[in-house]
Amino acid sequence: MRLPGFLKSSSLDGNNSSAPELYPCLREGSPAELPETADVRDALFELTPEGDKAKEAAWRMLRKKHGKSIKNEEKRQRRSSIIKKSAKKLKDTLSCCTCTSETCKSYLKRLFPFTRVLDGYSGLYDLPCDVIAGLTVGIMHIPQGMAYALLTQLPPVYGLYTSFFPVLIYFLFGTSKHVSVGTFAVVSLMVGAVVDKGHVAWQRKELKGAMRDFQSGHNLTHSFGEGSTLQPEYLGAGGGSFGDNSSAAHGIWENIFRTRHLSELEEIQVGYAMAVTFTVGVLQLFLGMMRLGFLTTFLSDPLISGFTTGAAIHVFSSQVKSAFGVKVRRFSGPLKLLFSYKDFLSKLTETNMVTMTATVVAIMVLIAIREGINNNKTFKKKMRGVPIPGELMVIIAGTLLSQHFSLHQEHNVDIIGHIPKGFPVASLTFIEYVPDVIGESFAICVTSFAISFAIAKILADKHNYVVDPNQELIAYGVSNVLGSTCSSFCSSASLSRSMVQDGVGGKTQIVSLISSVLVVIVLLALGPLFEDLPNSILAAIIIVSLKGLLKQFGELKRLWRVSKIDFSVWLVTFLATVFLDVDLGLLIGLIYNLVPILLRTQQPYHCLLGKLPDADIYVDLKVHREASPLPGIKIFQFQAPLYFANMEHFKRALVEATGVDPLYLRRLKEQLKDTDMTLRHDQVCMAASDSWPEEKCDSHAHGTPVNGRTVPENCETYAIIIDGSSIQYVDSVTVRVLKEIVLEYREVGVEVYLGECKAPIRVMLDKSGFYKQVYRRNVCATIYHAVRVAQKSAAMSRETLDSCYDMSPDQFLSEGGFVKLDIDSMDSVDRIMENPNLS
C-alpha cells in the first residue's frame, strides 16, 4: 500500500521530514510504502537506534496526525478490490451474454419460435397438409367467432376480429404447432360476465340519475323523446321496481337504452371487454417474463374439469333465451343462474315458435352431421379426416331462409344486424376501465392459459416436441395486449378446432395464416351478407359445441373409484361455479384444491423402517412383515417435506413412533437427582468394599415410581435415524428444530442421525451453522451409512465401558487418578484436610 503524498513531506514534530527520516530503513529514492502487516512494519524499524521505543513512538504519532487519512485510503483500496472482484464474478457469470451473431440468432429463435419451424419446413410435403387444415379451421372460425361473440355481450363482428388478430400474433410467438387460437366458449363467457357487470353498473347509475330528474319534476319527455317509455329490466339480481313514486313513469322507460344511449352503451361494452383483455395480456406477459409458467401446475385436472363443466352450464343457460326467443333480464352475482331461470320460466308463454323451431332444426342438423358423419369411423376414413363444415352450412342456410321469408319483419325473430366492413381503428380509449376489471382479470388469465397450455401439451406429447410454458405466456400476453387495441377480446386455444386441425393433418402454425385469409375475406367483403342471420342459429351452434364439456360428468365415476379427495374437488368446484359465479367458483375451487395438499404435508404418513433379510434395504415395517427392526436403532420416516408448518407435528410423530420421549426422560433424570438415593448408596457401598461389586445392591429397588411416574428400567434405543429422503429444502425453522431434536436426545443418551440427506441440504446445514453444535458424522448420505456410524459409535462406547469392568478395583482407581479411602480411619480424613486437591 503506497503512502499518501502528504506523508512524504511530513514529520512527527511539525518540521518537514522526508520518508527516510521517518523510516530509517528506507533509502533515498525508494518508493515510500505503508506496510500492510504488523510484521512488515516492525521490520522497518530494525535499524533504528532506539528500537522498539522509536518504532512505537513513530507509529503513535503517525496514527495520531494522519490516522483518518490512512483509514480512508485503506477503505478506498478495500472498496476498489471488492468492486474488481465483483466485476470479475459478474463477467464470469454473464459470459454467455457476449453479443455475437450466434447468440443474437439463438435469442431471436427463442423469442420468435416460428423461425425454427421454417428452418425445416417442406413446401412439398408440409404445405399441402397445412393448406387443407387451414381452410378447414378457417371455416370453423367464422361461425364459432360470430357465435362466441354473443357470450361476451358484443356484436358478432368482434368475434371475427378475435379470430384474426390474436391468431397472427400467436403464429409469431407461440411454441405449439397444432393449437388453434381464437375464441373459446368458457373464456368468452368470463369476458361477458365482466362486460355485463360493468354494463349493469352503468345502467343502474343512469336509472338513478333519471329517477332523480323525474322526482325533481324535470321534463323527461323532452329528454327521452316524445312518447318514449322505459322499463327497468336491467336492475341486476334484485330486479324489482322503483317504488310507488315511480309507477307513473313506467311509460317513459321503455326505449331509453335503444334510442338516445344505444351508441354509448355499445361503447361501454366494448370498453370493458377490451380493458379486461388488455389487463389479462399484461398479467400473462408479466408471468412469462418472470418465468412463472409453473404456477399453472396448481390447477389440477379435477379442478379444471369441474370448473369448465360448471362454466358450460352458464354458457348453456345464457343461450336459452336466444333459443326460445324470450326476453330475460340480466342478473349478476351469486345465484344469478337461479334468478335467470326463474325469470325465464315466468315468461315461457312468450316463446317465439319460429325462433324455437329454427333452433331445434339447427341442433338436429348439427348433431346429425357431427355424430353421423364427422365422428363416424366409416365416413371419416372416406373423407380422410376432413370434417364436413356443419356450422358453416347451417349459418348459410339460416341466413338464406331468414332473407327469403323475412323472419325478422314478419315473425319478430332476432337477427345479428349490421356487420361493418373492414378492420377497426386501433385505439386505447378503454384504458379508463382497467381499474374496474383488475380483479376479474386474474381469474381469466389463469383459466385461459391453463386450458390453452393443457391442450398444447397434449398435442405436443402426441407429436414428440416440447412446449415452453413461459414462452406460451408471452405469446398469449402479446396476443391479448395488441389484440385489445384492435377490438379483439381475450383469446384462448379451442379444443374442438385444435383436434380438427391435428386430425386433418396440420403440421405447423402455417395453418393459422391460411385460416386468417378466410376470416379476412369475410371481414372485407362477405360480412354484410350475414346480417339477416338469426341469433337462434348461433345459439344452436354454441349449445351443440358444449357436448364435450358436458361429457366431463363421466369423470365423477372414475374419480370416486380412484380418489375421494379429487372427487370432492371436482364436485365443490362445479357447484361453486354454477351457484355462485364463474370467477368465485374458480377461486373457491383453487382454495379447496390446496387444502388437501396442506393437510397432507402437515399430517402425513409416518412409520418405522426395518431391514430386509440378506439385504441392506430398509422398508416400512407395517407393509413388509418380513423386515425386522435393528436392535437399539429406530429408523423413522416422515413422508412429507419439512417446513415451518409441520415441524411440531414432526416432533410429536417422532416421539410417538420411536417411543423415546426426551422431555419425559429428562424430567425423570432431574427428579432422580433430587429424590432417588440409589446412586448415592451404590457409591457408599463401593467406597466401603474391598472388592469390585459384581452385582447391584438390592437395598434400593430400581424402577420405583418417582412422583407417581415409573422410571424405565432400561432404554434399549441408543440411536434414532431420520430418513431425510423427503426433505427437499430447509428453512431457518427446520434447521433450528432439527438442531433442537439432536441436542435434546443427546442429553438423554440417544444420538440422532440424518440419513439420505442430499448434498444441497448438507450445504444449507453448513451455511446455517448447524454443525457448530451437531457433529458432522450425524449427517449421512444414506441410511446404510447412518446405521454403520451409529453401530460403530455404540460399539466404541461399550468397549470403553467393558475395559473399565475388566480392571481390578485398585487398577481402576489408579487409572482414574483416584485414591482409595478408608472412611473408618481418621488418617484418611487428615490426609484429605492436608491435601484438598486429593480426590
Secondary structure, 3 states (H helix, E strand, C coil): CECCHHHHHCCCCCCCCCHHHHCCCCCCCCCCECCCCHHHHHHHCCCCCCCHHHHHHHHHHHHHHHHHHHHHHHHHHHHHHHHHHHHHHHHHHCHHHCCCHHHHHHHHHHHCCHHHHHHCCCCCCHHHHHHHHHHHHHHHHHHHHHHHHHHCCCCCHHHHHHCCHHHHHHHHHCCCCCCCEECCHHHHHHHHHHHHHHHHHHHHHHHHHHHHHHHCCCCHHHHHCCCCCECCCCCCCCCCCCCHHHHHHCCCEECHHHCCCHHHHHHHHHHHHHHHHHHHHHHHHHHHHCCCHHHHHHCCHHHHHHHHHHHHHHHHHHHHHHHHCCCCCCCCCCCHHHHHHHHHHHCHHHCCHHHHHHHHHHHHHHHHHHHHHHCCHHHHHHCCCCCCCHHHHHHHHHHHHHHHHCHHHHHCCCECCCCCCCCCCCCCHHHHHHHHCHHHHHHHHHHHHHHHHHHHHHHHHHHCCCCCHHHHHHHHHHHHHHHHHCCCCCCEECHHHHHHHHHHCCCCCHHHHHHHHHHHHHHHHHHHHHCCCEHHHHHHHHHHHCHHHHHHHHHHHHHHHHCHHHHHHHHHHHHHHHHCCHHHHHHHHHHHHHHHHHHHHHCCCEEEEEECCCCCCEEECCCCCCCECCCCEEEEEECCCCCCCCHHHHHHHHHHHHCCCHHHHHHHHHHHHHHCCHHHHHHHHHHHCCCCCCCCCCCCCCCCEECCEECCCCCCCCEEEEEHHHCCCCCHHHHHHHHHHHHHHHHCCCEEEEECCCHHHHHHHHHCCHHHCCCHHHECCCHHHHHHHHHHHHHHHHHHHHHHHHCCHHHHHHHCCCCCCCCCCHHHHHHHHHCCCCC
